[in-house]
Amino acid sequence: MNIFVANLNYKIRKENLEAIFAEYGEVVSAKIIFDRDTKRSKGYGFVEIADDAQAERAIADLNGAEWEGKVIMVKKSEARPGTETPTPQ
């Protein structure tokens, strides 16, 4: 299941996302979105967890949690119609 993670501290990196979500299940992929021009994090990213039940538990546990000084938003993500890119629901 693809998971959208927002309101991330700008210092967070892919490895940080992988580590926190690995506590819930097998992380297939993790990605932080960066601004093309400034190369700075946009403060959100995506995580894919192999097992849907584990992903749902991660969403329930982590949505609204404080992480690195910010309260994060964690939601299920779906691909936009006509694209492969996940978006928050």
HTML snippet that shows the backbone in 3Dmol.js (N, CA, C, O; Angstrom):
<script src="https://3Dmol.org/build/3Dmol-min.js"></script>
<div id="view" style="width:600px;height:400px;position:relative"></div>
<script>
const pdb = `
ATOM      1  N   MET A   1       0.849  -1.169   0.000  1.00  0.00           N
ATOM      2  CA  MET A   1       0.000   0.000   0.000  1.00  0.00           C
ATOM      3  C   MET A   1       0.899   1.238   0.000  1.00  0.00           C
ATOM      4  O   MET A   1       1.895   1.294   0.722  1.00  0.00           O
ATOM      5  N   ASN A   2       0.543   2.206  -0.801  1.00  0.00           N
ATOM      6  CA  ASN A   2       1.243   3.487  -0.834  1.00  0.00           C
ATOM      7  C   ASN A   2       0.685   4.403   0.252  1.00  0.00           C
ATOM      8  O   ASN A   2      -0.527   4.496   0.447  1.00  0.00           O
ATOM      9  N   ILE A   3       1.590   5.073   0.947  1.00  0.00           N
ATOM     10  CA  ILE A   3       1.227   5.956   2.049  1.00  0.00           C
ATOM     11  C   ILE A   3       1.815   7.337   1.784  1.00  0.00           C
ATOM     12  O   ILE A   3       2.988   7.468   1.431  1.00  0.00           O
ATOM     13  N   PHE A   4       0.991   8.359   1.956  1.00  0.00           N
ATOM     14  CA  PHE A   4       1.404   9.750   1.818  1.00  0.00           C
ATOM     15  C   PHE A   4       1.759  10.271   3.204  1.00  0.00           C
ATOM     16  O   PHE A   4       0.987  10.101   4.147  1.00  0.00           O
ATOM     17  N   VAL A   5       2.920  10.904   3.333  1.00  0.00           N
ATOM     18  CA  VAL A   5       3.375  11.434   4.617  1.00  0.00           C
ATOM     19  C   VAL A   5       3.690  12.916   4.428  1.00  0.00           C
ATOM     20  O   VAL A   5       4.557  13.268   3.629  1.00  0.00           O
ATOM     21  N   ALA A   6       2.986  13.790   5.164  1.00  0.00           N
ATOM     22  CA  ALA A   6       3.150  15.233   4.995  1.00  0.00           C
ATOM     23  C   ALA A   6       3.549  15.907   6.304  1.00  0.00           C
ATOM     24  O   ALA A   6       3.494  15.314   7.382  1.00  0.00           O
ATOM     25  N   ASN A   7       3.953  17.164   6.169  1.00  0.00           N
ATOM     26  CA  ASN A   7       4.394  18.016   7.266  1.00  0.00           C
ATOM     27  C   ASN A   7       5.671  17.471   7.902  1.00  0.00           C
ATOM     28  O   ASN A   7       5.854  17.521   9.118  1.00  0.00           O
ATOM     29  N   LEU A   8       6.547  16.950   7.043  1.00  0.00           N
ATOM     30  CA  LEU A   8       7.825  16.424   7.511  1.00  0.00           C
ATOM     31  C   LEU A   8       8.813  17.556   7.762  1.00  0.00           C
ATOM     32  O   LEU A   8       8.794  18.576   7.074  1.00  0.00           O
ATOM     33  N   ASN A   9       9.663  17.366   8.743  1.00  0.00           N
ATOM     34  CA  ASN A   9      10.779  18.267   8.966  1.00  0.00           C
ATOM     35  C   ASN A   9      11.633  18.239   7.696  1.00  0.00           C
ATOM     36  O   ASN A   9      11.856  17.171   7.125  1.00  0.00           O
ATOM     37  N   TYR A  10      12.106  19.394   7.255  1.00  0.00           N
ATOM     38  CA  TYR A  10      12.854  19.476   6.004  1.00  0.00           C
ATOM     39  C   TYR A  10      14.181  18.731   6.040  1.00  0.00           C
ATOM     40  O   TYR A  10      14.783  18.490   4.994  1.00  0.00           O
ATOM     41  N   LYS A  11      14.639  18.366   7.225  1.00  0.00           N
ATOM     42  CA  LYS A  11      15.899  17.620   7.355  1.00  0.00           C
ATOM     43  C   LYS A  11      15.711  16.119   7.180  1.00  0.00           C
ATOM     44  O   LYS A  11      16.693  15.388   7.043  1.00  0.00           O
ATOM     45  N   ILE A  12      14.469  15.648   7.181  1.00  0.00           N
ATOM     46  CA  ILE A  12      14.178  14.223   7.062  1.00  0.00           C
ATOM     47  C   ILE A  12      14.634  13.712   5.698  1.00  0.00           C
ATOM     48  O   ILE A  12      14.455  14.383   4.682  1.00  0.00           O
ATOM     49  N   ARG A  13      15.220  12.532   5.689  1.00  0.00           N
ATOM     50  CA  ARG A  13      15.680  11.895   4.456  1.00  0.00           C
ATOM     51  C   ARG A  13      15.002  10.542   4.281  1.00  0.00           C
ATOM     52  O   ARG A  13      14.349  10.034   5.193  1.00  0.00           O
ATOM     53  N   LYS A  14      15.165   9.983   3.119  1.00  0.00           N
ATOM     54  CA  LYS A  14      14.563   8.698   2.763  1.00  0.00           C
ATOM     55  C   LYS A  14      14.843   7.634   3.823  1.00  0.00           C
ATOM     56  O   LYS A  14      13.948   6.874   4.193  1.00  0.00           O
ATOM     57  N   GLU A  15      16.060   7.580   4.302  1.00  0.00           N
ATOM     58  CA  GLU A  15      16.449   6.578   5.293  1.00  0.00           C
ATOM     59  C   GLU A  15      15.662   6.739   6.593  1.00  0.00           C
ATOM     60  O   GLU A  15      15.350   5.750   7.258  1.00  0.00           O
ATOM     61  N   ASN A  16      15.341   7.981   6.955  1.00  0.00           N
ATOM     62  CA  ASN A  16      14.535   8.225   8.154  1.00  0.00           C
ATOM     63  C   ASN A  16      13.129   7.667   7.986  1.00  0.00           C
ATOM     64  O   ASN A  16      12.592   7.039   8.898  1.00  0.00           O
ATOM     65  N   LEU A  17      12.527   7.899   6.806  1.00  0.00           N
ATOM     66  CA  LEU A  17      11.186   7.366   6.532  1.00  0.00           C
ATOM     67  C   LEU A  17      11.197   5.843   6.580  1.00  0.00           C
ATOM     68  O   LEU A  17      10.323   5.222   7.184  1.00  0.00           O
ATOM     69  N   GLU A  18      12.193   5.255   5.939  1.00  0.00           N
ATOM     70  CA  GLU A  18      12.299   3.791   5.928  1.00  0.00           C
ATOM     71  C   GLU A  18      12.383   3.243   7.344  1.00  0.00           C
ATOM     72  O   GLU A  18      11.720   2.257   7.668  1.00  0.00           O
ATOM     73  N   ALA A  19      13.186   3.868   8.183  1.00  0.00           N
ATOM     74  CA  ALA A  19      13.389   3.373   9.546  1.00  0.00           C
ATOM     75  C   ALA A  19      12.110   3.417  10.372  1.00  0.00           C
ATOM     76  O   ALA A  19      11.779   2.438  11.041  1.00  0.00           O
ATOM     77  N   ILE A  20      11.386   4.532  10.338  1.00  0.00           N
ATOM     78  CA  ILE A  20      10.183   4.637  11.165  1.00  0.00           C
ATOM     79  C   ILE A  20       9.078   3.695  10.683  1.00  0.00           C
ATOM     80  O   ILE A  20       8.374   3.100  11.499  1.00  0.00           O
ATOM     81  N   PHE A  21       8.922   3.554   9.364  1.00  0.00           N
ATOM     82  CA  PHE A  21       7.871   2.689   8.838  1.00  0.00           C
ATOM     83  C   PHE A  21       8.251   1.213   8.870  1.00  0.00           C
ATOM     84  O   PHE A  21       7.368   0.356   8.837  1.00  0.00           O
ATOM     85  N   ALA A  22       9.532   0.896   8.932  1.00  0.00           N
ATOM     86  CA  ALA A  22       9.984  -0.501   9.007  1.00  0.00           C
ATOM     87  C   ALA A  22       9.513  -1.167  10.294  1.00  0.00           C
ATOM     88  O   ALA A  22       9.433  -2.393  10.368  1.00  0.00           O
ATOM     89  N   GLU A  23       9.203  -0.366  11.301  1.00  0.00           N
ATOM     90  CA  GLU A  23       8.675  -0.917  12.549  1.00  0.00           C
ATOM     91  C   GLU A  23       7.298  -1.554  12.342  1.00  0.00           C
ATOM     92  O   GLU A  23       6.847  -2.342  13.173  1.00  0.00           O
ATOM     93  N   TYR A  24       6.636  -1.217  11.242  1.00  0.00           N
ATOM     94  CA  TYR A  24       5.282  -1.705  10.974  1.00  0.00           C
ATOM     95  C   TYR A  24       5.236  -2.810   9.931  1.00  0.00           C
ATOM     96  O   TYR A  24       4.243  -3.533   9.855  1.00  0.00           O
ATOM     97  N   GLY A  25       6.281  -2.960   9.127  1.00  0.00           N
ATOM     98  CA  GLY A  25       6.288  -3.990   8.093  1.00  0.00           C
ATOM     99  C   GLY A  25       7.379  -3.734   7.072  1.00  0.00           C
ATOM    100  O   GLY A  25       8.181  -2.809   7.205  1.00  0.00           O
ATOM    101  N   GLU A  26       7.388  -4.580   6.048  1.00  0.00           N
ATOM    102  CA  GLU A  26       8.406  -4.475   5.003  1.00  0.00           C
ATOM    103  C   GLU A  26       8.190  -3.219   4.164  1.00  0.00           C
ATOM    104  O   GLU A  26       7.157  -3.070   3.510  1.00  0.00           O
ATOM    105  N   VAL A  27       9.162  -2.325   4.186  1.00  0.00           N
ATOM    106  CA  VAL A  27       9.103  -1.108   3.385  1.00  0.00           C
ATOM    107  C   VAL A  27       9.639  -1.439   1.993  1.00  0.00           C
ATOM    108  O   VAL A  27      10.813  -1.770   1.829  1.00  0.00           O
ATOM    109  N   VAL A  28       8.759  -1.343   0.998  1.00  0.00           N
ATOM    110  CA  VAL A  28       9.134  -1.619  -0.387  1.00  0.00           C
ATOM    111  C   VAL A  28       9.894  -0.428  -0.964  1.00  0.00           C
ATOM    112  O   VAL A  28      10.883  -0.597  -1.678  1.00  0.00           O
ATOM    113  N   SER A  29       9.420   0.780  -0.646  1.00  0.00           N
ATOM    114  CA  SER A  29      10.089   1.993  -1.122  1.00  0.00           C
ATOM    115  C   SER A  29       9.745   3.161  -0.210  1.00  0.00           C
ATOM    116  O   SER A  29       8.728   3.158   0.485  1.00  0.00           O
ATOM    117  N   ALA A  30      10.615   4.153  -0.234  1.00  0.00           N
ATOM    118  CA  ALA A  30      10.394   5.398   0.505  1.00  0.00           C
ATOM    119  C   ALA A  30      10.987   6.520  -0.330  1.00  0.00           C
ATOM    120  O   ALA A  30      12.059   6.374  -0.918  1.00  0.00           O
ATOM    121  N   LYS A  31      10.280   7.640  -0.377  1.00  0.00           N
ATOM    122  CA  LYS A  31      10.739   8.751  -1.214  1.00  0.00           C
ATOM    123  C   LYS A  31      10.341  10.074  -0.587  1.00  0.00           C
ATOM    124  O   LYS A  31       9.197  10.260  -0.172  1.00  0.00           O
ATOM    125  N   ILE A  32      11.299  10.993  -0.521  1.00  0.00           N
ATOM    126  CA  ILE A  32      11.046  12.365  -0.113  1.00  0.00           C
ATOM    127  C   ILE A  32      10.952  13.185  -1.395  1.00  0.00           C
ATOM    128  O   ILE A  32      11.749  12.986  -2.312  1.00  0.00           O
ATOM    129  N   ILE A  33      10.002  14.095  -1.473  1.00  0.00           N
ATOM    130  CA  ILE A  33       9.836  14.929  -2.659  1.00  0.00           C
ATOM    131  C   ILE A  33      10.635  16.223  -2.474  1.00  0.00           C
ATOM    132  O   ILE A  33      10.509  16.911  -1.461  1.00  0.00           O
ATOM    133  N   PHE A  34      11.458  16.532  -3.474  1.00  0.00           N
ATOM    134  CA  PHE A  34      12.311  17.719  -3.439  1.00  0.00           C
ATOM    135  C   PHE A  34      11.893  18.708  -4.516  1.00  0.00           C
ATOM    136  O   PHE A  34      11.419  18.323  -5.585  1.00  0.00           O
ATOM    137  N   ASP A  35      12.077  19.996  -4.214  1.00  0.00           N
ATOM    138  CA  ASP A  35      11.840  21.056  -5.190  1.00  0.00           C
ATOM    139  C   ASP A  35      12.930  20.981  -6.256  1.00  0.00           C
ATOM    140  O   ASP A  35      14.118  20.900  -5.944  1.00  0.00           O
ATOM    141  N   ARG A  36      12.508  21.008  -7.503  1.00  0.00           N
ATOM    142  CA  ARG A  36      13.453  20.891  -8.619  1.00  0.00           C
ATOM    143  C   ARG A  36      14.479  22.016  -8.641  1.00  0.00           C
ATOM    144  O   ARG A  36      15.656  21.787  -8.919  1.00  0.00           O
ATOM    145  N   ASP A  37      14.032  23.226  -8.350  1.00  0.00           N
ATOM    146  CA  ASP A  37      14.917  24.387  -8.454  1.00  0.00           C
ATOM    147  C   ASP A  37      15.838  24.549  -7.254  1.00  0.00           C
ATOM    148  O   ASP A  37      17.040  24.756  -7.415  1.00  0.00           O
ATOM    149  N   THR A  38      15.282  24.455  -6.059  1.00  0.00           N
ATOM    150  CA  THR A  38      16.072  24.711  -4.853  1.00  0.00           C
ATOM    151  C   THR A  38      16.742  23.457  -4.298  1.00  0.00           C
ATOM    152  O   THR A  38      17.655  23.547  -3.478  1.00  0.00           O
ATOM    153  N   LYS A  39      16.286  22.292  -4.746  1.00  0.00           N
ATOM    154  CA  LYS A  39      16.796  20.999  -4.245  1.00  0.00           C
ATOM    155  C   LYS A  39      16.477  20.793  -2.765  1.00  0.00           C
ATOM    156  O   LYS A  39      17.068  19.929  -2.119  1.00  0.00           O
ATOM    157  N   ARG A  40      15.544  21.583  -2.225  1.00  0.00           N
ATOM    158  CA  ARG A  40      15.127  21.481  -0.830  1.00  0.00           C
ATOM    159  C   ARG A  40      13.895  20.584  -0.729  1.00  0.00           C
ATOM    160  O   ARG A  40      13.055  20.570  -1.630  1.00  0.00           O
ATOM    161  N   SER A  41      13.792  19.849   0.354  1.00  0.00           N
ATOM    162  CA  SER A  41      12.625  19.013   0.590  1.00  0.00           C
ATOM    163  C   SER A  41      11.363  19.863   0.572  1.00  0.00           C
ATOM    164  O   SER A  41      11.359  20.995   1.054  1.00  0.00           O
ATOM    165  N   LYS A  42      10.296  19.309   0.013  1.00  0.00           N
ATOM    166  CA  LYS A  42       9.010  20.004   0.041  1.00  0.00           C
ATOM    167  C   LYS A  42       8.225  19.682   1.312  1.00  0.00           C
ATOM    168  O   LYS A  42       7.133  20.211   1.520  1.00  0.00           O
ATOM    169  N   GLY A  43       8.775  18.821   2.155  1.00  0.00           N
ATOM    170  CA  GLY A  43       8.132  18.511   3.429  1.00  0.00           C
ATOM    171  C   GLY A  43       7.123  17.382   3.352  1.00  0.00           C
ATOM    172  O   GLY A  43       6.317  17.198   4.265  1.00  0.00           O
ATOM    173  N   TYR A  44       7.166  16.623   2.262  1.00  0.00           N
ATOM    174  CA  TYR A  44       6.295  15.450   2.177  1.00  0.00           C
ATOM    175  C   TYR A  44       6.976  14.352   1.386  1.00  0.00           C
ATOM    176  O   TYR A  44       7.979  14.572   0.707  1.00  0.00           O
ATOM    177  N   GLY A  45       6.396  13.150   1.494  1.00  0.00           N
ATOM    178  CA  GLY A  45       6.962  12.011   0.794  1.00  0.00           C
ATOM    179  C   GLY A  45       5.976  10.863   0.735  1.00  0.00           C
ATOM    180  O   GLY A  45       4.813  10.992   1.118  1.00  0.00           O
ATOM    181  N   PHE A  46       6.467   9.742   0.249  1.00  0.00           N
ATOM    182  CA  PHE A  46       5.646   8.550   0.079  1.00  0.00           C
ATOM    183  C   PHE A  46       6.400   7.333   0.579  1.00  0.00           C
ATOM    184  O   PHE A  46       7.617   7.230   0.423  1.00  0.00           O
ATOM    185  N   VAL A  47       5.658   6.411   1.184  1.00  0.00           N
ATOM    186  CA  VAL A  47       6.224   5.147   1.659  1.00  0.00           C
ATOM    187  C   VAL A  47       5.316   4.044   1.152  1.00  0.00           C
ATOM    188  O   VAL A  47       4.093   4.181   1.178  1.00  0.00           O
ATOM    189  N   GLU A  48       5.904   2.954   0.693  1.00  0.00           N
ATOM    190  CA  GLU A  48       5.111   1.797   0.298  1.00  0.00           C
ATOM    191  C   GLU A  48       5.448   0.644   1.226  1.00  0.00           C
ATOM    192  O   GLU A  48       6.610   0.264   1.370  1.00  0.00           O
ATOM    193  N   ILE A  49       4.409   0.087   1.857  1.00  0.00           N
ATOM    194  CA  ILE A  49       4.552  -1.069   2.740  1.00  0.00           C
ATOM    195  C   ILE A  49       3.882  -2.256   2.050  1.00  0.00           C
ATOM    196  O   ILE A  49       2.773  -2.140   1.527  1.00  0.00           O
ATOM    197  N   ALA A  50       4.569  -3.394   2.058  1.00  0.00           N
ATOM    198  CA  ALA A  50       4.120  -4.574   1.313  1.00  0.00           C
ATOM    199  C   ALA A  50       2.747  -5.086   1.770  1.00  0.00           C
ATOM    200  O   ALA A  50       1.910  -5.418   0.930  1.00  0.00           O
ATOM    201  N   ASP A  51       2.507  -5.154   3.060  1.00  0.00           N
ATOM    202  CA  ASP A  51       1.273  -5.727   3.599  1.00  0.00           C
ATOM    203  C   ASP A  51       0.272  -4.624   3.943  1.00  0.00           C
ATOM    204  O   ASP A  51       0.588  -3.716   4.711  1.00  0.00           O
ATOM    205  N   ASP A  52      -0.933  -4.702   3.377  1.00  0.00           N
ATOM    206  CA  ASP A  52      -1.949  -3.664   3.599  1.00  0.00           C
ATOM    207  C   ASP A  52      -2.355  -3.516   5.065  1.00  0.00           C
ATOM    208  O   ASP A  52      -2.561  -2.398   5.536  1.00  0.00           O
ATOM    209  N   ALA A  53      -2.471  -4.622   5.786  1.00  0.00           N
ATOM    210  CA  ALA A  53      -2.866  -4.543   7.203  1.00  0.00           C
ATOM    211  C   ALA A  53      -1.788  -3.820   8.010  1.00  0.00           C
ATOM    212  O   ALA A  53      -2.107  -3.023   8.892  1.00  0.00           O
ATOM    213  N   GLN A  54      -0.533  -4.087   7.721  1.00  0.00           N
ATOM    214  CA  GLN A  54       0.558  -3.414   8.405  1.00  0.00           C
ATOM    215  C   GLN A  54       0.582  -1.930   8.038  1.00  0.00           C
ATOM    216  O   GLN A  54       0.847  -1.077   8.885  1.00  0.00           O
ATOM    217  N   ALA A  55       0.306  -1.633   6.779  1.00  0.00           N
ATOM    218  CA  ALA A  55       0.257  -0.239   6.328  1.00  0.00           C
ATOM    219  C   ALA A  55      -0.864   0.513   7.032  1.00  0.00           C
ATOM    220  O   ALA A  55      -0.673   1.652   7.460  1.00  0.00           O
ATOM    221  N   GLU A  56      -2.029  -0.110   7.156  1.00  0.00           N
ATOM    222  CA  GLU A  56      -3.158   0.526   7.854  1.00  0.00           C
ATOM    223  C   GLU A  56      -2.811   0.812   9.310  1.00  0.00           C
ATOM    224  O   GLU A  56      -3.178   1.857   9.846  1.00  0.00           O
ATOM    225  N   ARG A  57      -2.102  -0.117   9.948  1.00  0.00           N
ATOM    226  CA  ARG A  57      -1.693   0.088  11.338  1.00  0.00           C
ATOM    227  C   ARG A  57      -0.703   1.246  11.449  1.00  0.00           C
ATOM    228  O   ARG A  57      -0.774   2.042  12.386  1.00  0.00           O
ATOM    229  N   ALA A  58       0.220   1.336  10.487  1.00  0.00           N
ATOM    230  CA  ALA A  58       1.182   2.445  10.480  1.00  0.00           C
ATOM    231  C   ALA A  58       0.454   3.780  10.336  1.00  0.00           C
ATOM    232  O   ALA A  58       0.783   4.747  11.022  1.00  0.00           O
ATOM    233  N   ILE A  59      -0.535   3.830   9.442  1.00  0.00           N
ATOM    234  CA  ILE A  59      -1.320   5.053   9.240  1.00  0.00           C
ATOM    235  C   ILE A  59      -2.027   5.439  10.536  1.00  0.00           C
ATOM    236  O   ILE A  59      -1.980   6.594  10.960  1.00  0.00           O
ATOM    237  N   ALA A  60      -2.678   4.468  11.156  1.00  0.00           N
ATOM    238  CA  ALA A  60      -3.419   4.727  12.392  1.00  0.00           C
ATOM    239  C   ALA A  60      -2.501   5.203  13.511  1.00  0.00           C
ATOM    240  O   ALA A  60      -2.851   6.121  14.253  1.00  0.00           O
ATOM    241  N   ASP A  61      -1.340   4.590  13.636  1.00  0.00           N
ATOM    242  CA  ASP A  61      -0.423   4.924  14.723  1.00  0.00           C
ATOM    243  C   ASP A  61       0.329   6.233  14.490  1.00  0.00           C
ATOM    244  O   ASP A  61       0.574   6.985  15.434  1.00  0.00           O
ATOM    245  N   LEU A  62       0.696   6.510  13.233  1.00  0.00           N
ATOM    246  CA  LEU A  62       1.589   7.635  12.961  1.00  0.00           C
ATOM    247  C   LEU A  62       0.877   8.930  12.577  1.00  0.00           C
ATOM    248  O   LEU A  62       1.452  10.008  12.727  1.00  0.00           O
ATOM    249  N   ASN A  63      -0.355   8.851  12.088  1.00  0.00           N
ATOM    250  CA  ASN A  63      -1.059  10.079  11.725  1.00  0.00           C
ATOM    251  C   ASN A  63      -1.292  10.925  12.978  1.00  0.00           C
ATOM    252  O   ASN A  63      -1.909  10.469  13.941  1.00  0.00           O
ATOM    253  N   GLY A  64      -0.797  12.150  12.955  1.00  0.00           N
ATOM    254  CA  GLY A  64      -0.928  13.050  14.093  1.00  0.00           C
ATOM    255  C   GLY A  64       0.189  12.927  15.118  1.00  0.00           C
ATOM    256  O   GLY A  64       0.194  13.631  16.128  1.00  0.00           O
ATOM    257  N   ALA A  65       1.138  12.028  14.854  1.00  0.00           N
ATOM    258  CA  ALA A  65       2.267  11.854  15.772  1.00  0.00           C
ATOM    259  C   ALA A  65       3.289  12.971  15.572  1.00  0.00           C
ATOM    260  O   ALA A  65       3.415  13.522  14.478  1.00  0.00           O
ATOM    261  N   GLU A  66       4.009  13.296  16.631  1.00  0.00           N
ATOM    262  CA  GLU A  66       5.081  14.274  16.514  1.00  0.00           C
ATOM    263  C   GLU A  66       6.352  13.538  16.124  1.00  0.00           C
ATOM    264  O   GLU A  66       6.719  12.537  16.740  1.00  0.00           O
ATOM    265  N   TRP A  67       7.015  14.040  15.098  1.00  0.00           N
ATOM    266  CA  TRP A  67       8.249  13.418  14.622  1.00  0.00           C
ATOM    267  C   TRP A  67       9.213  14.512  14.206  1.00  0.00           C
ATOM    268  O   TRP A  67       8.909  15.316  13.324  1.00  0.00           O
ATOM    269  N   GLU A  68      10.358  14.541  14.832  1.00  0.00           N
ATOM    270  CA  GLU A  68      11.384  15.550  14.554  1.00  0.00           C
ATOM    271  C   GLU A  68      10.830  16.974  14.698  1.00  0.00           C
ATOM    272  O   GLU A  68      11.143  17.857  13.900  1.00  0.00           O
ATOM    273  N   GLY A  69      10.000  17.178  15.734  1.00  0.00           N
ATOM    274  CA  GLY A  69       9.500  18.506  16.036  1.00  0.00           C
ATOM    275  C   GLY A  69       8.284  18.957  15.245  1.00  0.00           C
ATOM    276  O   GLY A  69       7.861  20.106  15.373  1.00  0.00           O
ATOM    277  N   LYS A  70       7.717  18.082  14.433  1.00  0.00           N
ATOM    278  CA  LYS A  70       6.530  18.448  13.647  1.00  0.00           C
ATOM    279  C   LYS A  70       5.470  17.359  13.793  1.00  0.00           C
ATOM    280  O   LYS A  70       5.789  16.178  13.929  1.00  0.00           O
ATOM    281  N   VAL A  71       4.203  17.778  13.761  1.00  0.00           N
ATOM    282  CA  VAL A  71       3.096  16.819  13.796  1.00  0.00           C
ATOM    283  C   VAL A  71       2.843  16.390  12.353  1.00  0.00           C
ATOM    284  O   VAL A  71       2.456  17.204  11.514  1.00  0.00           O
ATOM    285  N   ILE A  72       3.064  15.102  12.071  1.00  0.00           N
ATOM    286  CA  ILE A  72       2.957  14.623  10.698  1.00  0.00           C
ATOM    287  C   ILE A  72       1.546  14.154  10.356  1.00  0.00           C
ATOM    288  O   ILE A  72       0.771  13.759  11.227  1.00  0.00           O
ATOM    289  N   MET A  73       1.240  14.210   9.077  1.00  0.00           N
ATOM    290  CA  MET A  73      -0.022  13.694   8.554  1.00  0.00           C
ATOM    291  C   MET A  73       0.316  12.457   7.730  1.00  0.00           C
ATOM    292  O   MET A  73       1.193  12.502   6.867  1.00  0.00           O
ATOM    293  N   VAL A  74      -0.373  11.363   7.994  1.00  0.00           N
ATOM    294  CA  VAL A  74      -0.117  10.097   7.305  1.00  0.00           C
ATOM    295  C   VAL A  74      -1.447   9.576   6.781  1.00  0.00           C
ATOM    296  O   VAL A  74      -2.387   9.374   7.550  1.00  0.00           O
ATOM    297  N   LYS A  75      -1.525   9.357   5.462  1.00  0.00           N
ATOM    298  CA  LYS A  75      -2.768   8.907   4.825  1.00  0.00           C
ATOM    299  C   LYS A  75      -2.474   7.860   3.761  1.00  0.00           C
ATOM    300  O   LYS A  75      -1.359   7.762   3.250  1.00  0.00           O
ATOM    301  N   LYS A  76      -3.499   7.083   3.441  1.00  0.00           N
ATOM    302  CA  LYS A  76      -3.405   6.180   2.296  1.00  0.00           C
ATOM    303  C   LYS A  76      -3.298   7.034   1.029  1.00  0.00           C
ATOM    304  O   LYS A  76      -3.924   8.088   0.925  1.00  0.00           O
ATOM    305  N   SER A  77      -2.511   6.570   0.087  1.00  0.00           N
ATOM    306  CA  SER A  77      -2.293   7.298  -1.155  1.00  0.00           C
ATOM    307  C   SER A  77      -2.761   6.446  -2.330  1.00  0.00           C
ATOM    308  O   SER A  77      -2.578   5.228  -2.338  1.00  0.00           O
ATOM    309  N   GLU A  78      -3.354   7.085  -3.304  1.00  0.00           N
ATOM    310  CA  GLU A  78      -3.818   6.401  -4.513  1.00  0.00           C
ATOM    311  C   GLU A  78      -3.250   7.104  -5.737  1.00  0.00           C
ATOM    312  O   GLU A  78      -2.986   8.306  -5.699  1.00  0.00           O
ATOM    313  N   ALA A  79      -3.063   6.366  -6.817  1.00  0.00           N
ATOM    314  CA  ALA A  79      -2.583   6.974  -8.063  1.00  0.00           C
ATOM    315  C   ALA A  79      -3.679   7.855  -8.647  1.00  0.00           C
ATOM    316  O   ALA A  79      -4.857   7.497  -8.635  1.00  0.00           O
ATOM    317  N   ARG A  80      -3.273   9.012  -9.159  1.00  0.00           N
ATOM    318  CA  ARG A  80      -4.226   9.882  -9.845  1.00  0.00           C
ATOM    319  C   ARG A  80      -4.667   9.198 -11.131  1.00  0.00           C
ATOM    320  O   ARG A  80      -3.877   8.481 -11.745  1.00  0.00           O
ATOM    321  N   PRO A  81      -5.910   9.402 -11.552  1.00  0.00           N
ATOM    322  CA  PRO A  81      -6.365   8.798 -12.808  1.00  0.00           C
ATOM    323  C   PRO A  81      -5.449   9.203 -13.963  1.00  0.00           C
ATOM    324  O   PRO A  81      -5.152  10.383 -14.152  1.00  0.00           O
ATOM    325  N   GLY A  82      -5.009   8.210 -14.727  1.00  0.00           N
ATOM    326  CA  GLY A  82      -4.153   8.475 -15.880  1.00  0.00           C
ATOM    327  C   GLY A  82      -2.684   8.630 -15.564  1.00  0.00           C
ATOM    328  O   GLY A  82      -1.883   8.929 -16.449  1.00  0.00           O
ATOM    329  N   THR A  83      -2.309   8.423 -14.269  1.00  0.00           N
ATOM    330  CA  THR A  83      -0.898   8.540 -13.905  1.00  0.00           C
ATOM    331  C   THR A  83      -0.500   7.370 -13.007  1.00  0.00           C
ATOM    332  O   THR A  83      -1.342   6.613 -12.524  1.00  0.00           O
ATOM    333  N   GLU A  84       0.781   7.251 -12.805  1.00  0.00           N
ATOM    334  CA  GLU A  84       1.303   6.256 -11.870  1.00  0.00           C
ATOM    335  C   GLU A  84       1.669   6.915 -10.544  1.00  0.00           C
ATOM    336  O   GLU A  84       2.049   6.224  -9.599  1.00  0.00           O
ATOM    337  N   THR A  85       1.557   8.260 -10.458  1.00  0.00           N
ATOM    338  CA  THR A  85       1.985   8.987  -9.280  1.00  0.00           C
ATOM    339  C   THR A  85       0.928   8.934  -8.187  1.00  0.00           C
ATOM    340  O   THR A  85      -0.223   9.298  -8.426  1.00  0.00           O
ATOM    341  N   PRO A  86       1.302   8.483  -6.981  1.00  0.00           N
ATOM    342  CA  PRO A  86       0.339   8.463  -5.884  1.00  0.00           C
ATOM    343  C   PRO A  86       0.010   9.862  -5.393  1.00  0.00           C
ATOM    344  O   PRO A  86       0.850  10.761  -5.435  1.00  0.00           O
ATOM    345  N   THR A  87      -1.216  10.038  -4.930  1.00  0.00           N
ATOM    346  CA  THR A  87      -1.665  11.295  -4.341  1.00  0.00           C
ATOM    347  C   THR A  87      -2.436  10.991  -3.081  1.00  0.00           C
ATOM    348  O   THR A  87      -2.987   9.897  -2.954  1.00  0.00           O
ATOM    349  N   PRO A  88      -2.497  11.930  -2.130  1.00  0.00           N
ATOM    350  CA  PRO A  88      -3.244  11.678  -0.900  1.00  0.00           C
ATOM    351  C   PRO A  88      -4.739  11.623  -1.164  1.00  0.00           C
ATOM    352  O   PRO A  88      -5.252  12.280  -2.070  1.00  0.00           O
ATOM    353  N   GLN A  89      -5.421  10.834  -0.366  1.00  0.00           N
ATOM    354  CA  GLN A  89      -6.887  10.743  -0.472  1.00  0.00           C
ATOM    355  C   GLN A  89      -7.529  11.628   0.552  1.00  0.00           C
ATOM    356  O   GLN A  89      -8.756  11.695   0.629  1.00  0.00           O
TER     357      GLN A  89
END
`;
const viewer = $3Dmol.createViewer("view");
viewer.addModel(pdb, "pdb");
viewer.setStyle({}, {cartoon: {color: "spectrum"}});
viewer.zoomTo();
viewer.render();
</script>
